[in-house]
């Protein structure tokens, strides 16, 4: 087993955060995976980057599914009714 470090839990806004020591060599913004085991302990490890899903093998096999044209991908600019958006949030 490797070296053991102590870390502190602190409040950050509405969440709790875990402050890890620089000696671990992590980069700011690194994504971590936290797992709880059956005994109530935790494992913290770097999260692996999920790769893109390759759909080339099924292209053309789904009826009605076709690639988007350039025109279909364009988004029309429009005015938003911010009062209505606030009302839906409440």
Buried (B, 14 or more C-beta within 10 A) or exposed (E): EEEEEEEEEEEEEEEEEEEBEEEEEEEEEEEEEEEEEEEEEEEEEEEEEEEEEEEEEEEEEEEEEEEEEEEEEEEEEEEEEEEEEEEEEE
